[in-house]
Structure formats: structure tokens, C-alpha cells
């Protein structure tokens, strides 16, 4: 599992480094709480990439990946999702947001969730909602992709065809 994030890019280099260390620790702690069906702890290999990387490297990551997963709370269009589809990758994405215009069940795994009130930031009012992806639905979609590994290339080809048919490139 590769986790790519930029985190908070507004802080100092020292703050960013500390946030990245905290994120890496949280990932390790979370993995330690996951037990497999045989009762043993997970030994999943997880790579955290918390830095900005050049666009060509992002395309390379898409080419190396089996799927692109983004359980997003909201996307106006979903540029990163569209890029993955154009690279011929099936996506695991929320079933809510602008990207729903170009993804479907034949090329994607859709994560269910609920609209929830958003609080804690002054730019959002108490009457605004955002999509909260379900953790269990996300898990089911990831497991579904793993179980359908042989079908993933065809799903990715369908994703790319949908994009091209829509006139997107």
C-alpha cells in the first residue's frame, strides 16, 4: 500500500517534517491494531510518500499501481481520479461528488457513506455538509479489488474508454 499525501504545505519545513513523522507513527499504530483472519497482526507493507513529487513521477506511480483509491469527502471534478482513469486504472472512490459523472461500476469500486454536518472551521457554517466515506465500505472496496485482481486491467481499460468517450483527455 502506497499512501501519497501532501499534508499541510503552509507550515515551515520543520513543522512539515514533524507532521510527517506523526502521520507515519499513526499509520504504524493503526496497522498494529489490525488482525488477520488467522488472529495474527497485519504485516502489510505500507509506504508513505508525504512530499510533493514531479508530475512525471505521479504518472509513473499510476502506471505501477493496480488501482487508485481516494475515499474523498468532496470533489468538484476529481482531477486526480480522472488522471488515474486516463492511465487505465480502476478507481476506488466515494459514490458522491463531481467524479460520478465519469466513473461507473464497470470501471470503479464505489464507496458508500453519508452526508454529515461539517464543523470546526470558520469558513464552513453549521448548515453545510460534506460526504463522510464509510470505513467499512472502503474496506469492502479495497478487498473487492484484491479479490478481482485478474479483472483490474479490463476495468481500467473501461475507465479509460469512458473518459475518451466523454471527450476528456
C-alpha positions in Angstrom: 0.0 0.0 0.0 1.4 3.4 -1.0 -0.1 6.4 0.7 0.6 9.6 -1.1 -0.3 12.9 0.7 1.0 16.4 0.7 -0.2 17.1 4.3 -0.2 20.8 5.4 2.1 22.6 3.0 1.6 26.0 4.7 3.9 25.4 7.6 7.6 25.6 8.0 9.9 22.8 6.8 10.4 21.8 10.5 6.6 21.7 11.1 6.1 19.6 7.9 8.8 17.2 9.0 7.2 16.8 12.4 3.7 16.3 10.9 5.1 13.6 8.5 6.7 11.8 11.4 3.4 11.9 13.3 1.5 10.6 10.3 4.0 7.8 9.9 3.6 6.9 13.6 -0.2 6.9 13.3 0.0 4.6 10.3 2.2 2.2 12.2 -0.1 2.3 15.3 -3.2 1.7 13.1 -1.6 -1.3 11.3 -0.7 -2.7 14.8 -4.5 -2.8 15.6 -5.4 -4.8 12.5 -5.6 -8.6 12.9 -6.0 -11.0 10.0 -8.5 -13.9 9.9 -5.8 -16.2 11.5 -5.6 -13.9 14.5 -2.1 -12.6 13.6 -1.4 -8.9 13.3 -1.2 -7.4 9.8 2.2 -7.5 8.1 1.1 -5.3 5.3 3.9 -3.2 3.8 2.9 0.5 3.8 4.9 3.2 2.1 4.2 6.8 3.0 5.1 9.5 0.4 4.4 12.8 2.1 6.2 15.1 -0.3 5.3 16.9 -3.5 6.6 14.8 -6.4 7.0 15.8 -10.1 4.1 15.1 -12.4 6.0 12.6 -14.4 6.6 10.6 -11.2 2.9 10.7 -10.4 2.2 9.2 -13.9 4.8 6.6 -13.2 3.0 5.8 -9.9 -0.3 5.4 -11.7 1.4 3.0 -14.2 2.8 0.9 -11.3 -0.4 0.7 -9.3 -3.2 -1.8 -9.6 -5.8 0.7 -8.5 -6.2 4.3 -7.4 -8.1 4.9 -4.2 -9.4 8.2 -2.9 -12.2 8.0 -0.3 -12.8 11.7 -0.7 -15.2 13.9 1.2 -15.9 16.0 -1.8 -14.6 16.7 -5.3 -15.8 19.3 -7.7 -14.5 17.4 -10.7 -11.9 15.0 -9.4 -8.8 15.7 -11.4 -6.6 13.0 -9.7 -9.4 10.5 -10.2 -9.7 11.5 -13.9 -5.9 11.1 -14.3 -6.0 7.6 -12.9 -8.8 6.7 -15.2 -6.9 8.1 -18.2 -3.9 6.0 -17.2 -6.2 2.9 -17.5 -6.6 2.3 -13.8 -9.8 1.3 -12.0 -10.6 3.6 -9.1 -11.9 3.1 -5.6 -13.7 6.4 -4.9 -16.6 7.8 -3.0 -20.0 7.4 -4.6 -20.6 11.2 -4.2 -19.0 14.1 -5.9 -18.3 15.5 -9.3 -16.3 12.5 -10.4 -19.6 10.4 -10.5 -20.1 12.0 -14.0 -17.3 9.8 -15.4 -17.0 6.7 -13.1 -19.3 3.7 -13.0 -19.5 0.2 -11.5 -17.9 -1.4 -14.6 -14.6 0.5 -14.1 -14.7 1.5 -10.4 -15.4 0.4 -6.9 -17.8 3.0 -5.3 -17.5 3.7 -1.6 -20.8 4.4 0.2 -21.1 7.0 3.0 -23.3 9.7 4.4 -23.6 13.5 4.2 -22.6 14.8 7.6 -22.5 18.3 9.1 -19.1 19.9 8.8 -17.9 21.9 11.8 -14.6 23.1 13.3 -13.6 25.6 10.6 -14.9 29.2 10.4 -15.2 29.1 6.6 -17.9 26.4 6.9 -21.3 27.2 8.5 -23.3 24.9 10.7 -25.7 24.2 7.9 -23.1 22.8 5.5 -22.5 19.1 4.9 -19.7 17.0 3.4 -19.6 13.4 2.4 -18.1 11.1 5.1 -17.0 7.8 3.4 -17.8 4.7 5.3 -14.8 2.9 6.7 -16.4 -0.5 6.2 -17.4 0.3 2.7 -13.9 1.5 1.9 -12.5 -1.8 3.4 -15.0 -3.8 1.3 -14.0 -1.9 -1.9 -10.3 -2.5 -1.2 -10.9 -6.2 -0.5 -13.1 -6.4 -3.7 -10.3 -5.0 -5.8 -7.9 -7.5 -4.2 -10.2 -10.4 -4.9 -10.8 -9.2 -8.5 -7.1 -8.7 -9.3 -7.4 -10.5 -12.6 -10.2 -8.3 -13.8 -8.5 -5.0 -12.9 -6.8 -4.4 -16.3 -10.1 -4.8 -18.1 -11.8 -2.4 -15.6 -9.0 0.1 -16.1 -9.4 -0.1 -19.9 -13.2 0.5 -19.4 -12.3 3.6 -17.3 -10.1 5.0 -20.0 -12.7 4.3 -22.7 -15.4 6.1 -20.6 -13.1 9.1 -20.3 -12.3 9.2 -24.0 -16.0 8.7 -25.0 -16.8 11.7 -22.8 -14.3 13.7 -24.8 -11.8 14.0 -21.9 -8.1 13.7 -22.3 
